[in-house]
């Protein structure tokens, strides 16, 4: 089964089982996202991919496409909300883009540029999130975690290791590793794991390669993320 | 640690739960009961016993308020922090207890004897202020009782040796109607439904037009039919007894004194949908009801009302198990409740799919509120048409209200739907009323000019909470209390709710400290809209309700806290002089008003 829906006024074809985000993307329309990944089932936590369908907000990553639905995505209203969500992510963690070795390769930073987030707007929370440098190959800098759970999912579903999980709740929710000591070195984590290579921000960082590629020549340095992402799809 | 060897404790407890991973939360609750808290080696041992990743066990242990991955006192005192408890003097009583025991709020005493902190509403608002000691509720606190409690703790008296009157919880039923006035023998309603056959029974449910009493108001018969028709023979009936909405306690009374009606309702649902398994999810705060509920279950089993071939009906097999919560309001959301029943963190699921097709362990599941299930017994006994004859066209039957706050007679009131707020206020002895919070923190704040409105899904919907505030109360502080509640109870899954509730908390505290500006009110409104639009579940969507309502209806309570009342008139004085300038042919600087200068003078 298949059909067509309207995405910002343009017809977009879909096949049964596709979500709004998947169908829109296949048709060349980018929808901002952080916790969604093409190789994993929808998660629906970051809410960057919200769109309006029949006047109601929905997560486009999780909502199945339906015949004739009218989807608003790239509107000042929705982009304003996405910007506010980004501002929320920036103030709840500790983000130092200019000195971060993920700069230019970071989806959070790239989206902030793309959605013209010019200020942090809200008061910073300045949480205390100590780094874990125990592992020989990989550093965990929890300051930038956005709780997309991609590392959790990759480690569990692909690597078969269950290295990561979330604990706490509300604003105190945080990432933990699978060791009584709480140290990454005491897990079976390896830099070759998918989980080590999937973080959209700068939490999971490989040691000794940080600035091998200079800032300015990185993924999102020359073109905005909505262009880069769609080129990757092709 | 020697008498609590983690490996042995884990082995014992996990074995008792048949090493069933879906019982992880129950395992953690039991293990903690043995040891007092959940030390890291114990979590490791439990993970090994259940063959689960340790991080997952730690994730669950860290989610629930009543699980302690860090040491707590041998006496864990938790003051109910709902606004009604606060209005009855809870903060001063907590301060007094901390002073007497020489312990700081939220900290463990140096000898490890006691810790004193707050918890979300304990559901004792009709007899507050209340607290929990090691999970057991104490009501009607005053300074004499606080002295007594401090003395008992200082003397290290075991809880079982404490005077029983401290633990007394009253029903406080003030008005009975169809449900609370019902006198029936256990099994009577069930026999009537069985006599009608499964389809005939569902037909009566249709005629009754019963809507869920948990707040959302979905038509129960439609839910049951969807579950019955869903693929899969292994259907489940879940009773949502996670009554956590601040200000509501009607399920507590139903479970304490009408448990037969609740279990009979679950069995009636099982008859309709063809379920064999029933689960009652009891909020941790109501743990003291557990023994009584288990006794009732045992009695019903003995009477042939549960088990194989119920009431002699071949093929009608159904039994009920009780799961305990551990202090997480979000688990009242049905999909979060299912996650919790499966032994996970209580994070609401993505929908679709819905629980009626993919619920508990992916099986078709009916999730109904305690009161909804109890009401089905009335339908079975008297028929759907008779049930639909009371209430309003869109809201049939009666509704239990949990009334607390500034009134002479707090307690449980049963009214036919459609009763006006005025009438309820009169009955409970409330005068000089400024506002009523209907439906709890996530509900609606009604101001005086709305008291003619009616309790019904088509006007003022409610899960049952009805909190009264007289003119002496500060509605800003009411809203601030609710904002703190939501920030504490957000599961943290989605960005808007996790960060938004924490931001709202910050703004409200800033205003409370007298540092507010008009811009803060604008930010509060904007974050509120974002929460409503973008949140993953109802908790985030309703978290801004009390602030939005009080900002709209009690704005002066906010504005008098602003340091800077940044007033900008819509009327432009200089523009009004334009005709005069035209007439005189002047447009030099002297013919203009310098508004900036004007206002600074």
Interface residues (C-beta under 8 A of the other chain):
Chain A: X42 X43 X44 X45 X46 X47 X48 X50 X57 X59 X62 X64 X81 X84 X85 X88 X89 X91 X92 X122 X123 X125 X146 X147 X156 X162 X163 X164 X165 X166 X167 X168 X169 X170 X171 X172 X173 X176 X177 X178 X179 X180
Chain B: X40 X41 X43 X44 X53 X54 X55 X56 X58 X59 X61 X62 X63 X69 X328 X345 X350 X352 X487 X488 X489 X490 X491 X492 X493 X494 X495 X496 X498 X499 X500 X501 X502 X503 X506 X523 X526 X527 X530 X533 X534 X535 X536
